[in-house]
Amino acid sequence: LSEGRVMRALGFDFHEVNNVFGSVNSVMGLLAHASAIAIAMRYLEPQKGNTYSDARSISDPDTGLTIGLRDHFDNNTGTRYVNLEANYGYSVGLSNGARLIKRTD
C-alpha cells in the first residue's frame, strides 16, 4: 500500500494490466471471481495405426485442464516434431461473478 499498489483485498488478488480495454475510456478495471468463466478442455486421442513415437494427454491436477502431446519423426526431412494441442471452449460461468469498474466523472 505504501507504493500505491493493492495486492489483495476482500479475498481477491489484484493484477495490474496495461491497456486491457483499449479505447473504452470509462472502464477502469474488471472484478471477476474464478467461476465467472467456464472452460472445458478435452484430448482427442489419435486413431489406431498412427506413427507417433508418443501421443498422450497431460492434465493439470489442480484445474483438470488438459493438453495433448504428440511426438513424431519425419523420415523424409530428418526432422523431429513435438506438438502440444488444446481443444477447448469457454463461456460465461456465473454471470454475476464479474463486474466492470467504470468511471462516473
N, CA, C and O atoms as a Tinker XYZ file with bonds, in Angstrom:
   420  protein
     1  N      0.814000   -1.199000    0.000000    73     2
     2  CA     0.000000    0.000000    0.000000    64     1     3
     3  C      0.854000    1.258000    0.000000    63     2     4     5
     4  O      0.458000    2.281000   -0.558000    81     3
     5  N      2.025000    1.184000    0.626000    73     3     6
     6  CA     2.884000    2.371000    0.670000    64     5     7
     7  C      3.392000    2.754000   -0.717000    63     6     8     9
     8  O      3.799000    3.897000   -0.924000    81     7
     9  N      3.376000    1.820000   -1.674000    73     7    10
    10  CA     3.804000    2.101000   -3.048000    64     9    11
    11  C      2.620000    2.388000   -3.970000    63    10    12    13
    12  O      2.800000    2.531000   -5.179000    81    11
    13  N      1.404000    2.475000   -3.407000    73    11    14
    14  CA     0.232000    2.748000   -4.227000    64    13    15
    15  C     -0.295000    1.526000   -4.957000    63    14    16    17
    16  O     -0.987000    1.664000   -5.965000    81    15
    17  N      0.020000    0.334000   -4.468000    73    15    18
    18  CA    -0.432000   -0.896000   -5.105000    64    17    19
    19  C     -1.211000   -1.732000   -4.100000    63    18    20    21
    20  O     -0.775000   -1.911000   -2.963000    81    19
    21  N     -2.342000   -2.233000   -4.513000    73    19    22
    22  CA    -3.137000   -3.120000   -3.675000    64    21    23
    23  C     -2.909000   -4.535000   -4.199000    63    22    24    25
    24  O     -3.213000   -4.816000   -5.359000    81    23
    25  N     -2.389000   -5.413000   -3.381000    73    23    26
    26  CA    -2.088000   -6.770000   -3.824000    64    25    27
    27  C     -3.252000   -7.731000   -3.584000    63    26    28    29
    28  O     -3.496000   -8.630000   -4.388000    81    27
    29  N     -3.971000   -7.536000   -2.468000    73    27    30
    30  CA    -5.072000   -8.434000   -2.135000    64    29    31
    31  C     -6.043000   -7.705000   -1.212000    63    30    32    33
    32  O     -5.632000   -7.030000   -0.269000    81    31
    33  N     -7.348000   -7.850000   -1.499000    73    31    34
    34  CA    -8.375000   -7.253000   -0.650000    64    33    35
    35  C     -9.679000   -8.013000   -0.836000    63    34    36    37
    36  O    -10.012000   -8.419000   -1.949000    81    35
    37  N    -10.415000   -8.205000    0.246000    73    35    38
    38  CA   -11.715000   -8.871000    0.225000    64    37    39
    39  C    -11.664000  -10.247000   -0.448000    63    38    40    41
    40  O    -12.619000  -10.664000   -1.103000    81    39
    41  N    -10.549000  -10.935000   -0.279000    73    39    42
    42  CA   -10.424000  -12.281000   -0.839000    64    41    43
    43  C    -10.029000  -12.330000   -2.307000    63    42    44    45
    44  O     -9.994000  -13.413000   -2.891000    81    43
    45  N     -9.730000  -11.184000   -2.923000    73    43    46
    46  CA    -9.349000  -11.136000   -4.332000    64    45    47
    47  C     -7.885000  -10.753000   -4.470000    63    46    48    49
    48  O     -7.379000   -9.929000   -3.709000    81    47
    49  N     -7.202000  -11.355000   -5.448000    73    47    50
    50  CA    -5.862000  -10.920000   -5.829000    64    49    51
    51  C     -6.012000   -9.819000   -6.872000    63    50    52    53
    52  O     -6.907000   -9.890000   -7.714000    81    51
    53  N     -5.158000   -8.809000   -6.832000    73    51    54
    54  CA    -5.190000   -7.722000   -7.790000    64    53    55
    55  C     -3.999000   -7.851000   -8.733000    63    54    56    57
    56  O     -2.880000   -8.124000   -8.300000    81    55
    57  N     -4.249000   -7.654000  -10.021000    73    55    58
    58  CA    -3.202000   -7.732000  -11.039000    64    57    59
    59  C     -3.299000   -6.487000  -11.912000    63    58    60    61
    60  O     -4.364000   -6.172000  -12.444000    81    59
    61  N     -2.187000   -5.789000  -12.053000    73    59    62
    62  CA    -2.167000   -4.596000  -12.889000    64    61    63
    63  C     -1.868000   -4.994000  -14.323000    63    62    64    65
    64  O     -0.903000   -5.709000  -14.595000    81    63
    65  N     -2.709000   -4.523000  -15.239000    73    63    66
    66  CA    -2.541000   -4.828000  -16.656000    64    65    67
    67  C     -2.687000   -3.524000  -17.425000    63    66    68    69
    68  O     -3.589000   -2.733000  -17.149000    81    67
    69  N     -1.807000   -3.300000  -18.380000    73    67    70
    70  CA    -1.874000   -2.082000  -19.181000    64    69    71
    71  C     -2.755000   -2.291000  -20.412000    63    70    72    73
    72  O     -2.600000   -3.279000  -21.128000    81    71
    73  N     -3.670000   -1.371000  -20.654000    73    71    74
    74  CA    -4.457000   -1.296000  -21.883000    64    73    75
    75  C     -5.260000   -2.552000  -22.194000    63    74    76    77
    76  O     -5.270000   -3.003000  -23.340000    81    75
    77  N     -5.928000   -3.122000  -21.209000    73    75    78
    78  CA    -6.764000   -4.296000  -21.448000    64    77    79
    79  C     -7.998000   -3.939000  -22.257000    63    78    80    81
    80  O     -8.413000   -4.706000  -23.125000    81    79
    81  N     -8.587000   -2.784000  -21.984000    73    79    82
    82  CA    -9.862000   -2.436000  -22.579000    64    81    83
    83  C     -9.731000   -1.481000  -23.757000    63    82    84    85
    84  O    -10.727000   -0.921000  -24.213000    81    83
    85  N     -8.522000   -1.290000  -24.251000    73    83    86
    86  CA    -8.312000   -0.491000  -25.457000    64    85    87
    87  C     -8.809000    0.933000  -25.336000    63    86    88    89
    88  O     -8.361000    1.687000  -24.473000    81    87
    89  N     -9.732000    1.294000  -26.200000    73    87    90
    90  CA   -10.179000    2.685000  -26.271000    64    89    91
    91  C    -11.436000    2.954000  -25.451000    63    90    92    93
    92  O    -12.041000    4.015000  -25.608000    81    91
    93  N    -11.845000    2.049000  -24.598000    73    91    94
    94  CA   -13.019000    2.263000  -23.754000    64    93    95
    95  C    -12.569000    3.081000  -22.547000    63    94    96    97
    96  O    -12.069000    2.526000  -21.569000    81    95
    97  N    -12.745000    4.391000  -22.617000    73    95    98
    98  CA   -12.182000    5.299000  -21.615000    64    97    99
    99  C    -12.834000    5.200000  -20.249000    63    98   100   101
   100  O    -12.178000    5.474000  -19.245000    81    99
   101  N    -14.106000    4.817000  -20.173000    73    99   102
   102  CA   -14.782000    4.816000  -18.881000    64   101   103
   103  C    -14.456000    3.569000  -18.056000    63   102   104   105
   104  O    -14.683000    3.566000  -16.846000    81   103
   105  N    -13.932000    2.517000  -18.676000    73   103   106
   106  CA   -13.643000    1.281000  -17.944000    64   105   107
   107  C    -12.299000    1.420000  -17.237000    63   106   108   109
   108  O    -11.275000    1.703000  -17.859000    81   107
   109  N    -12.330000    1.213000  -15.917000    73   107   110
   110  CA   -11.120000    1.334000  -15.108000    64   109   111
   111  C    -10.585000   -0.008000  -14.643000    63   110   112   113
   112  O     -9.424000   -0.110000  -14.247000    81   111
   113  N    -11.416000   -1.036000  -14.685000    73   111   114
   114  CA   -10.946000   -2.335000  -14.229000    64   113   115
   115  C    -12.021000   -3.396000  -14.376000    63   114   116   117
   116  O    -13.140000   -3.118000  -14.808000    81   115
   117  N    -11.664000   -4.600000  -14.013000    73   115   118
   118  CA   -12.555000   -5.745000  -14.067000    64   117   119
   119  C    -12.404000   -6.511000  -12.770000    63   118   120   121
   120  O    -11.288000   -6.823000  -12.354000    81   119
   121  N    -13.506000   -6.812000  -12.138000    73   119   122
   122  CA   -13.521000   -7.612000  -10.924000    64   121   123
   123  C    -14.179000   -8.930000  -11.293000    63   122   124   125
   124  O    -15.317000   -8.939000  -11.761000    81   123
   125  N    -13.484000  -10.046000  -11.093000    73   123   126
   126  CA   -14.040000  -11.334000  -11.513000    64   125   127
   127  C    -13.669000  -12.423000  -10.525000    63   126   128   129
   128  O    -12.542000  -12.495000  -10.036000    81   127
   129  N    -14.637000  -13.256000  -10.250000    73   127   130
   130  CA   -14.428000  -14.458000   -9.459000    64   129   131
   131  C    -13.993000  -15.557000  -10.423000    63   130   132   133
   132  O    -14.306000  -15.494000  -11.612000    81   131
   133  N    -13.284000  -16.551000   -9.929000    73   131   134
   134  CA   -12.808000  -17.635000  -10.796000    64   133   135
   135  C    -13.948000  -18.368000  -11.487000    63   134   136   137
   136  O    -13.741000  -18.953000  -12.551000    81   135
   137  N    -15.133000  -18.353000  -10.918000    73   135   138
   138  CA   -16.266000  -19.057000  -11.525000    64   137   139
   139  C    -16.994000  -18.216000  -12.575000    63   138   140   141
   140  O    -18.003000  -18.664000  -13.119000    81   139
   141  N    -16.509000  -17.008000  -12.871000    73   139   142
   142  CA   -17.173000  -16.157000  -13.858000    64   141   143
   143  C    -17.004000  -16.679000  -15.277000    63   142   144   145
   144  O    -17.827000  -16.386000  -16.145000    81   143
   145  N    -15.958000  -17.440000  -15.522000    73   143   146
   146  CA   -15.709000  -18.002000  -16.853000    64   145   147
   147  C    -15.615000  -19.511000  -16.717000    63   146   148   149
   148  O    -14.908000  -20.025000  -15.850000    81   147
   149  N    -16.333000  -20.217000  -17.581000    73   147   150
   150  CA   -16.278000  -21.680000  -17.591000    64   149   151
   151  C    -15.461000  -22.129000  -18.796000    63   150   152   153
   152  O    -15.702000  -21.689000  -19.920000    81   151
   153  N    -14.497000  -23.004000  -18.552000    73   151   154
   154  CA   -13.634000  -23.521000  -19.619000    64   153   155
   155  C    -13.750000  -25.037000  -19.634000    63   154   156   157
   156  O    -13.735000  -25.681000  -18.585000    81   155
   157  N    -13.867000  -25.601000  -20.830000    73   155   158
   158  CA   -13.898000  -27.055000  -20.984000    64   157   159
   159  C    -12.798000  -27.449000  -21.963000    63   158   160   161
   160  O    -12.622000  -26.817000  -23.005000    81   159
   161  N    -12.063000  -28.499000  -21.617000    73   159   162
   162  CA   -10.984000  -28.984000  -22.478000    64   161   163
   163  C    -11.074000  -30.496000  -22.572000    63   162   164   165
   164  O    -11.527000  -31.163000  -21.642000    81   163
   165  N    -10.640000  -31.025000  -23.696000    73   163   166
   166  CA   -10.572000  -32.473000  -23.830000    64   165   167
   167  C     -9.448000  -32.840000  -24.776000    63   166   168   169
   168  O     -8.980000  -32.018000  -25.564000    81   167
   169  N     -9.031000  -34.069000  -24.686000    73   167   170
   170  CA    -7.950000  -34.597000  -25.513000    64   169   171
   171  C     -8.536000  -35.478000  -26.602000    63   170   172   173
   172  O     -9.357000  -36.351000  -26.322000    81   171
   173  N     -8.124000  -35.256000  -27.830000    73   171   174
   174  CA    -8.556000  -36.085000  -28.948000    64   173   175
   175  C     -7.489000  -37.157000  -29.186000    63   174   176   177
   176  O     -6.429000  -36.880000  -29.747000    81   175
   177  N     -7.783000  -38.363000  -28.757000    73   175   178
   178  CA    -6.819000  -39.451000  -28.935000    64   177   179
   179  C     -6.626000  -39.763000  -30.410000    63   178   180   181
   180  O     -7.593000  -39.782000  -31.171000    81   179
   181  N     -5.385000  -40.007000  -30.822000    73   179   182
   182  CA    -5.157000  -40.363000  -32.225000    64   181   183
   183  C     -5.785000  -41.724000  -32.548000    63   182   184   185
   184  O     -5.937000  -42.579000  -31.675000    81   183
   185  N     -6.138000  -41.898000  -33.804000    73   183   186
   186  CA    -6.724000  -43.165000  -34.228000    64   185   187
   187  C     -5.674000  -44.260000  -34.229000    63   186   188   189
   188  O     -4.477000  -43.986000  -34.309000    81   187
   189  N     -6.124000  -45.493000  -34.141000    73   187   190
   190  CA    -5.207000  -46.634000  -34.156000    64   189   191
   191  C     -4.445000  -46.666000  -35.476000    63   190   192   193
   192  O     -4.969000  -46.277000  -36.520000    81   191
   193  N     -3.218000  -47.128000  -35.414000    73   191   194
   194  CA    -2.384000  -47.190000  -36.606000    64   193   195
   195  C     -1.555000  -45.940000  -36.835000    63   194   196   197
   196  O     -0.923000  -45.809000  -37.883000    81   195
   197  N     -1.541000  -45.005000  -35.867000    73   195   198
   198  CA    -0.749000  -43.793000  -36.033000    64   197   199
   199  C      0.738000  -44.118000  -35.943000    63   198   200   201
   200  O      1.114000  -45.193000  -35.475000    81   199
   201  N      1.567000  -43.207000  -36.382000    73   199   202
   202  CA     3.023000  -43.416000  -36.360000    64   201   203
   203  C      3.733000  -42.503000  -35.367000    63   202   204   205
   204  O      4.913000  -42.194000  -35.534000    81   203
   205  N      3.011000  -42.074000  -34.334000    73   203   206
   206  CA     3.622000  -41.208000  -33.332000    64   205   207
   207  C      4.559000  -42.007000  -32.437000    63   206   208   209
   208  O      4.261000  -43.147000  -32.080000    81   207
   209  N      5.697000  -41.407000  -32.072000    73   207   210
   210  CA     6.576000  -42.010000  -31.074000    64   209   211
   211  C      5.907000  -41.971000  -29.709000    63   210   212   213
   212  O      6.052000  -42.892000  -28.905000    81   211
   213  N      5.161000  -40.876000  -29.453000    73   211   214
   214  CA     4.433000  -40.707000  -28.192000    64   213   215
   215  C      3.219000  -39.838000  -28.473000    63   214   216   217
   216  O      3.323000  -38.820000  -29.157000    81   215
   217  N      2.083000  -40.232000  -27.951000    73   215   218
   218  CA     0.858000  -39.439000  -28.071000    64   217   219
   219  C      0.064000  -39.661000  -26.793000    63   218   220   221
   220  O     -0.386000  -40.773000  -26.514000    81   219
   221  N     -0.107000  -38.577000  -26.007000    73   219   222
   222  CA    -0.788000  -38.737000  -24.719000    64   221   223
   223  C     -1.361000  -37.412000  -24.257000    63   222   224   225
   224  O     -1.023000  -36.345000  -24.769000    81   223
   225  N     -2.236000  -37.517000  -23.275000    73   223   226
   226  CA    -2.801000  -36.316000  -22.668000    64   225   227
   227  C     -1.999000  -35.952000  -21.427000    63   226   228   229
   228  O     -1.441000  -36.816000  -20.751000    81   227
   229  N     -1.954000  -34.657000  -21.142000    73   227   230
   230  CA    -1.297000  -34.146000  -19.944000    64   229   231
   231  C     -2.319000  -33.248000  -19.253000    63   230   232   233
   232  O     -2.805000  -32.283000  -19.843000    81   231
   233  N     -2.647000  -33.569000  -17.993000    73   231   234
   234  CA    -3.664000  -32.812000  -17.262000    64   233   235
   235  C     -3.066000  -32.166000  -16.016000    63   234   236   237
   236  O     -2.219000  -32.747000  -15.339000    81   235
   237  N     -3.527000  -30.959000  -15.735000    73   235   238
   238  CA    -3.155000  -30.266000  -14.513000    64   237   239
   239  C     -4.042000  -30.814000  -13.393000    63   238   240   241
   240  O     -5.267000  -30.723000  -13.483000    81   239
   241  N     -3.445000  -31.379000  -12.342000    73   239   242
   242  CA    -4.261000  -31.989000  -11.292000    64   241   243
   243  C     -5.118000  -30.987000  -10.510000    63   242   244   245
   244  O     -6.155000  -31.365000   -9.966000    81   243
   245  N     -4.706000  -29.732000  -10.445000    73   243   246
   246  CA    -5.468000  -28.739000   -9.680000    64   245   247
   247  C     -6.700000  -28.238000  -10.429000    63   246   248   249
   248  O     -7.753000  -28.032000   -9.825000    81   247
   249  N     -6.571000  -28.041000  -11.749000    73   247   250
   250  CA    -7.672000  -27.455000  -12.518000    64   249   251
   251  C     -8.371000  -28.450000  -13.432000    63   250   252   253
   252  O     -9.516000  -28.227000  -13.825000    81   251
   253  N     -7.701000  -29.545000  -13.776000    73   251   254
   254  CA    -8.273000  -30.507000  -14.711000    64   253   255
   255  C     -8.087000  -30.109000  -16.166000    63   254   256   257
   256  O     -8.526000  -30.832000  -17.060000    81   255
   257  N     -7.442000  -28.967000  -16.425000    73   255   258
   258  CA    -7.196000  -28.551000  -17.811000    64   257   259
   259  C     -6.258000  -29.544000  -18.476000    63   258   260   261
   260  O     -5.277000  -29.981000  -17.876000    81   259
   261  N     -6.563000  -29.897000  -19.717000    73   259   262
   262  CA    -5.842000  -30.965000  -20.406000    64   261   263
   263  C     -5.319000  -30.485000  -21.751000    63   262   264   265
   264  O     -6.026000  -29.808000  -22.497000    81   263
   265  N     -4.073000  -30.839000  -22.053000    73   263   266
   266  CA    -3.499000  -30.610000  -23.379000    64   265   267
   267  C     -3.027000  -31.952000  -23.916000    63   266   268   269
   268  O     -2.851000  -32.909000  -23.163000    81   267
   269  N     -2.828000  -32.008000  -25.208000    73   267   270
   270  CA    -2.315000  -33.220000  -25.833000    64   269   271
   271  C     -0.878000  -33.030000  -26.270000    63   270   272   273
   272  O     -0.483000  -31.935000  -26.672000    81   271
   273  N     -0.096000  -34.092000  -26.192000    73   271   274
   274  CA     1.295000  -34.084000  -26.649000    64   273   275
   275  C      1.439000  -35.147000  -27.722000    63   274   276   277
   276  O      1.011000  -36.286000  -27.535000    81   275
   277  N      2.034000  -34.782000  -28.834000    73   275   278
   278  CA     2.314000  -35.738000  -29.913000    64   277   279
   279  C      3.765000  -35.550000  -30.344000    63   278   280   281
   280  O      4.201000  -34.441000  -30.653000    81   279
   281  N      4.488000  -36.637000  -30.357000    73   279   282
   282  CA     5.911000  -36.656000  -30.710000    64   281   283
   283  C      6.061000  -37.560000  -31.931000    63   282   284   285
   284  O      5.685000  -38.732000  -31.891000    81   283
   285  N      6.613000  -37.013000  -33.018000    73   283   286
   286  CA     6.788000  -37.838000  -34.216000    64   285   287
   287  C      8.007000  -37.384000  -35.005000    63   286   288   289
   288  O      8.515000  -36.279000  -34.810000    81   287
   289  N      8.466000  -38.247000  -35.893000    73   287   290
   290  CA     9.668000  -38.015000  -36.685000    64   289   291
   291  C      9.300000  -38.129000  -38.154000    63   290   292   293
   292  O      8.608000  -39.064000  -38.557000    81   291
   293  N      9.772000  -37.160000  -38.967000    73   291   294
   294  CA     9.551000  -37.184000  -40.404000    64   293   295
   295  C     10.820000  -37.711000  -41.070000    63   294   296   297
   296  O     11.837000  -37.020000  -41.121000    81   295
   297  N     10.751000  -38.944000  -41.580000    73   295   298
   298  CA    11.925000  -39.558000  -42.210000    64   297   299
   299  C     12.343000  -38.834000  -43.482000    63   298   300   301
   300  O     13.521000  -38.852000  -43.838000    81   299
   301  N     11.408000  -38.199000  -44.173000    73   299   302
   302  CA    11.729000  -37.502000  -45.426000    64   301   303
   303  C     12.624000  -36.291000  -45.204000    63   302   304   305
   304  O     13.484000  -35.995000  -46.034000    81   303
   305  N     12.430000  -35.587000  -44.090000    73   303   306
   306  CA    13.217000  -34.377000  -43.834000    64   305   307
   307  C     14.226000  -34.549000  -42.704000    63   306   308   309
   308  O     15.080000  -33.687000  -42.497000    81   307
   309  N     14.131000  -35.663000  -41.971000    73   307   310
   310  CA    15.019000  -35.871000  -40.835000    64   309   311
   311  C     14.696000  -34.942000  -39.676000    63   310   312   313
   312  O     15.587000  -34.544000  -38.926000    81   311
   313  N     13.428000  -34.599000  -39.531000    73   311   314
   314  CA    13.008000  -33.637000  -38.519000    64   313   315
   315  C     12.103000  -34.299000  -37.492000    63   314   316   317
   316  O     11.178000  -35.037000  -37.833000    81   315
   317  N     12.389000  -34.018000  -36.234000    73   315   318
   318  CA    11.525000  -34.478000  -35.147000    64   317   319
   319  C     10.573000  -33.347000  -34.779000    63   318   320   321
   320  O     10.989000  -32.193000  -34.671000    81   319
   321  N      9.312000  -33.671000  -34.589000    73   319   322
   322  CA     8.289000  -32.701000  -34.220000    64   321   323
   323  C      7.678000  -33.084000  -32.881000    63   322   324   325
   324  O      7.347000  -34.247000  -32.650000    81   323
   325  N      7.533000  -32.113000  -32.013000    73   323   326
   326  CA     6.808000  -32.290000  -30.763000    64   325   327
   327  C      5.715000  -31.220000  -30.769000    63   326   328   329
   328  O      6.006000  -30.024000  -30.765000    81   327
   329  N      4.467000  -31.657000  -30.779000    73   327   330
   330  CA     3.336000  -30.746000  -30.853000    64   329   331
   331  C      2.534000  -30.792000  -29.563000    63   330   332   333
   332  O      2.300000  -31.862000  -29.000000    81   331
   333  N      2.122000  -29.636000  -29.108000    73   331   334
   334  CA     1.170000  -29.528000  -28.000000    64   333   335
   335  C     -0.121000  -28.994000  -28.588000    63   334   336   337
   336  O     -0.101000  -28.069000  -29.400000    81   335
   337  N     -1.240000  -29.568000  -28.186000    73   335   338
   338  CA    -2.518000  -29.144000  -28.728000    64   337   339
   339  C     -3.541000  -28.982000  -27.620000    63   338   340   341
   340  O     -3.490000  -29.668000  -26.599000    81   339
   341  N     -4.458000  -28.076000  -27.836000    73   339   342
   342  CA    -5.524000  -27.843000  -26.867000    64   341   343
   343  C     -6.840000  -27.706000  -27.617000    63   342   344   345
   344  O     -6.985000  -26.844000  -28.483000    81   343
   345  N     -7.775000  -28.546000  -27.285000    73   343   346
   346  CA    -9.129000  -28.466000  -27.827000    64   345   347
   347  C     -9.991000  -27.927000  -26.689000    63   346   348   349
   348  O    -10.228000  -28.628000  -25.705000    81   347
   349  N    -10.460000  -26.690000  -26.814000    73   347   350
   350  CA   -11.128000  -26.068000  -25.672000    64   349   351
   351  C    -12.325000  -25.232000  -26.116000    63   350   352   353
   352  O    -12.493000  -24.920000  -27.295000    81   351
   353  N    -13.127000  -24.891000  -25.158000    73   351   354
   354  CA   -14.234000  -23.973000  -25.349000    64   353   355
   355  C    -14.434000  -23.193000  -24.070000    63   354   356   357
   356  O    -14.043000  -23.652000  -22.996000    81   355
   357  N    -15.037000  -22.022000  -24.165000    73   355   358
   358  CA   -15.270000  -21.230000  -22.961000    64   357   359
   359  C    -16.606000  -20.499000  -23.087000    63   358   360   361
   360  O    -17.115000  -20.274000  -24.185000    81   359
   361  N    -17.138000  -20.147000  -21.964000    73   359   362
   362  CA   -18.423000  -19.464000  -21.912000    64   361   363
   363  C    -18.530000  -18.730000  -20.581000    63   362   364   365
   364  O    -17.678000  -18.872000  -19.703000    81   363
   365  N    -19.583000  -17.953000  -20.454000    73   363   366
   366  CA   -19.851000  -17.296000  -19.174000    64   365   367
   367  C    -20.221000  -18.376000  -18.174000    63   366   368   369
   368  O    -21.066000  -19.227000  -18.452000    81   367
   369  N    -19.590000  -18.339000  -17.015000    73   367   370
   370  CA   -19.929000  -19.269000  -15.945000    64   369   371
   371  C    -21.056000  -18.673000  -15.115000    63   370   372   373
   372  O    -22.215000  -18.691000  -15.529000    81   371
   373  N    -20.723000  -18.157000  -13.964000    73   371   374
   374  CA   -21.694000  -17.432000  -13.143000    64   373   375
   375  C    -21.713000  -15.986000  -13.617000    63   374   376   377
   376  O    -20.752000  -15.249000  -13.398000    81   375
   377  N    -22.787000  -15.581000  -14.257000    73   375   378
   378  CA   -22.828000  -14.243000  -14.851000    64   377   379
   379  C    -22.718000  -13.139000  -13.812000    63   378   380   381
   380  O    -22.288000  -12.035000  -14.146000    81   379
   381  N    -23.090000  -13.394000  -12.571000    73   379   382
   382  CA   -22.934000  -12.395000  -11.515000    64   381   383
   383  C    -21.535000  -12.415000  -10.915000    63   382   384   385
   384  O    -21.263000  -11.672000   -9.972000    81   383
   385  N    -20.643000  -13.250000  -11.442000    73   383   386
   386  CA   -19.299000  -13.379000  -10.896000    64   385   387
   387  C    -18.301000  -12.383000  -11.435000    63   386   388   389
   388  O    -17.134000  -12.426000  -11.046000    81   387
   389  N    -18.717000  -11.471000  -12.331000    73   387   390
   390  CA   -17.787000  -10.485000  -12.895000    64   389   391
   391  C    -18.484000   -9.142000  -13.023000    63   390   392   393
   392  O    -19.676000   -9.072000  -13.321000    81   391
   393  N    -17.731000   -8.086000  -12.797000    73   391   394
   394  CA   -18.248000   -6.725000  -12.918000    64   393   395
   395  C    -17.165000   -5.827000  -13.499000    63   394   396   397
   396  O    -15.987000   -5.961000  -13.168000    81   395
   397  N    -17.579000   -4.909000  -14.372000    73   395   398
   398  CA   -16.681000   -3.877000  -14.857000    64   397   399
   399  C    -16.689000   -2.722000  -13.861000    63   398   400   401
   400  O    -17.735000   -2.372000  -13.316000    81   399
   401  N    -15.533000   -2.140000  -13.629000    73   399   402
   402  CA   -15.422000   -0.958000  -12.764000    64   401   403
   403  C    -15.259000    0.231000  -13.699000    63   402   404   405
   404  O    -14.285000    0.307000  -14.448000    81   403
   405  N    -16.217000    1.166000  -13.657000    73   403   406
   406  CA   -16.222000    2.300000  -14.586000    64   405   407
   407  C    -16.084000    3.624000  -13.855000    63   406   408   409
   408  O    -16.451000    3.753000  -12.687000    81   407
   409  N    -15.548000    4.599000  -14.566000    73   407   410
   410  CA   -15.504000    5.976000  -14.053000    64   409   411
   411  C    -16.862000    6.596000  -14.196000    63   410   412   413
   412  O    -17.585000    6.300000  -15.147000    81   411
   413  N    -17.217000    7.440000  -13.279000    73   411   414
   414  CA   -18.513000    8.121000  -13.349000    64   413   415
   415  C    -18.382000    9.626000  -13.532000    63   414   416   417
   416  O    -19.383000   10.343000  -13.514000    81   415
   417  N    -17.164000   10.108000  -13.707000    73   415   418
   418  CA   -16.996000   11.569000  -13.871000    64   417   419
   419  C    -17.183000   12.010000  -15.301000    63   418   420
   420  O    -17.075000   13.199000  -15.600000    81   419
